[in-house]
Amino acid sequence: MLIFIIELIAGMALLYFGGDWLVDSSSHLARRLGVKPLVIGLTIVAFGTSCPELLVSTISALNGQDSVALGNVVGSNITNIALVLGLVALLKPIPIEKTLLKKEYLITLIVAFILLACCLDFNVSRLDGALLTLGVIIFTFWAIWDAKKNKAPLPKEVAELAADTPETAGEASSAGKELAKDIIFLLLGLGALVGGAKLLVIGATGVARALGVSELVIGLTMVALGTSLPELSTSVIGILKGEDEIAVGNILGSNIFNILAVMGVSAAIRPVGVEKIAFYRDIPIMIGITVLLGLLMRPGYKLSRWRGALLLTIYAAYTVYIYLPG
């Protein structure tokens, strides 16, 4: 029991510092590159915080634990919206840009239906996996293209350094060092988040198995919650620091990456079987929560505290429901 407590404390510490470093470095990097923080949240941060899901689902698929692999993806997406965004909105109402609903949210919803289509034959085949993986490549290139098309003006201090004059040579060198520092802390933050999540997953999964909980439920709850802790940490710290776009972009981007990259790579390595209960219960719930998120964000384009409380209530009810016997 002592080792579990040590893992829990160490994991929480890594998640806190990792999230803090990741948000700060991502925010600085976005401003230096002249792109919106939302773009950084949708790509670099989202992919980085989805690394635990990628590792867990890939290893589970290789070990023949299909229920854990699929449950981790579906459960993480439910957790990201209902728990993470719910908690973040409860802490502080989140303003939503109109373009977010027309672009990034719409892609998130479409990708959820694509996963449902892949599971129609109760098997995510290698071909499905290859197509999903191709989808994440297309999405990444689209996000970069869209960022360039809507590139924000460079900050004044960065624009001034772009002038090739002897007076600015020293300042340009200093800016280069700051950029390198941001990248280093971004990588350190991602590493700390992955390590912290892993420590927490080990303990939680061990306890669940000892209690005789099924592999699917473990994947949907314990593993999904553990691998969503980087998103939770990053989004909560982001909203507290006023980086709303990183907080929201992180969640939508992570849900896109979870289905396209995590499920895609796992199935491409080894076909993933789909339990009927996951197809008829959990995937529809994931899609339903995604649809609900769009409806909650649309009125006034803000995710308010009562909407956050509603999402948290739904997450609690879902968790209790899947643990009920029978």
Backbone hydrogen bonds, N-H to C=O, Kabsch-Sander energy under -0.5 kcal/mol:
donor,donor_aa,acceptor,acceptor_aa,energy
5,I,1,M,-1.9
6,I,2,L,-2.4
7,E,3,I,-2.4
8,L,4,F,-2.3
9,I,5,I,-2.5
10,A,6,I,-2.7
11,G,7,E,-2.7
12,M,8,L,-2.3
13,A,9,I,-2.2
14,L,10,A,-2.4
15,L,11,G,-2.3
16,Y,12,M,-2.1
17,F,13,A,-2.5
18,G,14,L,-2.7
19,G,15,L,-2.3
20,D,16,Y,-2.3
21,W,17,F,-2.7
22,L,18,G,-2.5
23,V,19,G,-2.4
24,D,20,D,-2.1
25,S,21,W,-2.6
26,S,22,L,-2.3
27,S,23,V,-2.4
28,H,24,D,-2.4
29,L,25,S,-2.5
30,A,26,S,-2.4
31,R,27,S,-1.8
32,R,28,H,-2.3
33,L,29,L,-2.2
34,G,30,A,-0.8
35,V,30,A,-2.1
39,V,36,K,-1.3
40,I,36,K,-1.2
41,G,37,P,-2.6
42,L,38,L,-2.2
43,T,39,V,-1.5
45,V,40,I,-2.3
46,A,40,I,-0.5
46,A,41,G,-0.9
47,F,43,T,-2.9
48,G,44,I,-2.4
49,T,45,V,-2.9
50,S,46,A,-1.0
51,C,48,G,-1.2
54,L,50,S,-2.3
55,L,51,C,-2.7
56,V,52,P,-2.8
57,S,53,E,-2.7
58,T,54,L,-2.0
59,I,55,L,-2.3
60,S,56,V,-2.5
61,A,57,S,-2.4
62,L,58,T,-2.2
63,N,59,I,-1.9
64,G,61,A,-1.3
65,Q,60,S,-3.1
66,D,64,G,-1.4
69,A,65,Q,-2.0
70,L,66,D,-2.7
71,G,67,S,-2.4
72,N,68,V,-2.3
73,V,69,A,-1.2
74,V,70,L,-2.6
75,G,71,G,-2.7
76,S,72,N,-2.0
77,N,73,V,-2.0
78,I,74,V,-2.1
79,T,75,G,-2.7
80,N,76,S,-2.9
81,I,77,N,-1.6
82,A,78,I,-2.7
83,L,78,I,-0.5
83,L,79,T,-1.4
84,V,79,T,-2.4
85,L,80,N,-2.0
86,G,81,I,-0.8
87,L,83,L,-2.7
88,V,84,V,-2.7
89,A,85,L,-2.7
90,L,86,G,-1.7
91,L,87,L,-1.9
92,K,88,V,-2.3
94,I,303,L,-2.4
96,I,301,Y,-3.3
100,L,97,E,-0.6
101,L,97,E,-0.9
101,L,98,K,-0.5
102,K,98,K,-1.3
103,K,99,T,-1.7
105,Y,100,L,-3.0
107,I,103,K,-2.2
108,T,104,E,-2.1
109,L,105,Y,-2.3
110,I,106,L,-2.4
111,V,107,I,-2.6
112,A,108,T,-1.5
113,F,109,L,-1.6
114,I,110,I,-1.9
115,L,111,V,-1.9
116,L,112,A,-1.6
117,A,113,F,-2.1
118,C,114,I,-2.2
119,C,115,L,-1.3
120,L,117,A,-1.2
122,F,119,C,-2.3
124,V,272,V,-3.2
125,S,123,N,-1.0
129,G,125,S,-2.6
130,A,126,R,-2.7
131,L,127,L,-2.4
132,L,128,D,-2.5
133,T,129,G,-2.5
134,L,130,A,-2.2
135,G,131,L,-1.8
136,V,132,L,-1.7
137,I,133,T,-1.4
138,I,134,L,-2.3
139,F,135,G,-2.6
140,T,136,V,-2.2
141,F,137,I,-2.2
142,W,138,I,-2.5
143,A,139,F,-2.7
144,I,140,T,-2.1
145,W,141,F,-2.7
146,D,142,W,-3.2
147,A,143,A,-2.0
148,K,144,I,-2.2
149,K,145,W,-2.3
150,N,146,D,-2.0
151,K,148,K,-1.2
152,A,34,G,-1.9
158,V,155,P,-0.6
159,A,155,P,-2.8
160,E,156,K,-2.4
161,L,157,E,-1.0
162,A,158,V,-0.8
162,A,159,A,-0.8
163,A,160,E,-1.1
165,T,163,A,-1.7
168,T,165,T,-0.9
169,A,165,T,-0.7
169,A,166,P,-0.7
170,G,166,P,-0.6
172,A,168,T,-2.7
173,S,169,A,-2.0
174,S,170,G,-1.8
175,A,171,E,-2.4
176,G,172,A,-2.3
177,K,173,S,-1.8
178,E,174,S,-2.1
179,L,175,A,-2.3
180,A,176,G,-2.2
181,K,177,K,-2.2
182,D,178,E,-2.4
183,I,179,L,-2.1
184,I,180,A,-2.4
185,F,181,K,-2.5
186,L,182,D,-2.0
187,L,183,I,-2.3
188,L,184,I,-2.5
189,G,185,F,-2.5
190,L,186,L,-2.2
191,G,187,L,-2.4
192,A,188,L,-2.5
193,L,189,G,-2.3
194,V,190,L,-2.4
195,G,191,G,-2.5
196,G,192,A,-2.7
197,A,193,L,-2.4
198,K,194,V,-2.1
199,L,195,G,-2.0
200,L,196,G,-1.7
201,V,197,A,-2.5
202,I,198,K,-2.2
203,G,199,L,-1.3
204,A,200,L,-2.1
205,T,201,V,-2.8
206,G,202,I,-1.8
207,V,203,G,-2.0
208,A,204,A,-2.2
209,R,205,T,-2.5
210,A,206,G,-1.8
211,L,207,V,-1.3
212,G,209,R,-1.5
213,V,208,A,-2.1
218,I,214,S,-2.3
219,G,215,E,-2.5
220,L,216,L,-2.5
221,T,217,V,-1.9
223,V,218,I,-2.9
224,A,218,I,-0.6
224,A,219,G,-0.8
225,L,221,T,-3.2
226,G,222,M,-2.3
227,T,223,V,-2.9
228,S,224,A,-1.1
229,L,225,L,-0.6
229,L,226,G,-0.9
232,L,228,S,-2.5
233,S,229,L,-3.2
234,T,230,P,-2.8
235,S,231,E,-2.7
236,V,232,L,-2.5
237,I,233,S,-2.3
238,G,234,T,-2.4
239,I,235,S,-2.5
240,L,236,V,-2.1
241,K,237,I,-1.6
242,G,239,I,-1.0
243,E,238,G,-2.9
244,D,242,G,-1.3
247,A,243,E,-1.7
248,V,244,D,-2.3
249,G,245,E,-2.7
250,N,246,I,-2.1
251,I,247,A,-1.1
252,L,248,V,-2.3
253,G,249,G,-2.6
254,S,250,N,-2.1
255,N,251,I,-2.3
256,I,252,L,-1.8
257,F,253,G,-2.7
258,N,254,S,-2.9
259,I,255,N,-1.4
260,L,256,I,-2.6
261,A,257,F,-1.9
262,V,257,F,-2.2
263,M,258,N,-2.0
264,G,259,I,-0.6
265,V,261,A,-3.0
266,S,262,V,-2.0
267,A,263,M,-2.5
268,A,264,G,-2.2
269,I,265,V,-1.9
270,R,266,S,-2.1
272,V,124,V,-2.2
273,G,271,P,-0.6
274,V,122,F,-2.1
275,E,273,G,-0.5
279,F,275,E,-1.9
280,Y,276,K,-2.8
281,R,277,I,-1.8
282,D,277,I,-1.0
283,I,278,A,-2.8
285,I,281,R,-1.6
286,M,282,D,-2.3
287,I,283,I,-2.3
288,G,284,P,-2.9
289,I,285,I,-2.6
290,T,286,M,-1.8
291,V,287,I,-2.6
292,L,288,G,-2.6
293,L,289,I,-2.1
294,G,290,T,-1.5
295,L,291,V,-1.7
296,L,292,L,-2.5
297,M,293,L,-2.0
298,R,294,G,-1.4
300,G,298,R,-0.5
301,Y,298,R,-1.5
302,K,299,P,-0.7
303,L,94,I,-3.0
304,S,302,K,-1.0
308,G,304,S,-2.0
309,A,305,R,-2.5
310,L,306,W,-1.8
311,L,307,R,-2.1
312,L,308,G,-2.2
313,T,309,A,-2.2
314,I,310,L,-2.2
315,Y,311,L,-2.2
316,A,312,L,-2.4
317,A,313,T,-2.5
318,Y,314,I,-2.5
319,T,315,Y,-2.4
320,V,316,A,-2.3
321,Y,317,A,-2.4
322,I,318,Y,-2.3
323,Y,319,T,-1.0
324,L,320,V,-0.8
324,L,321,Y,-1.0
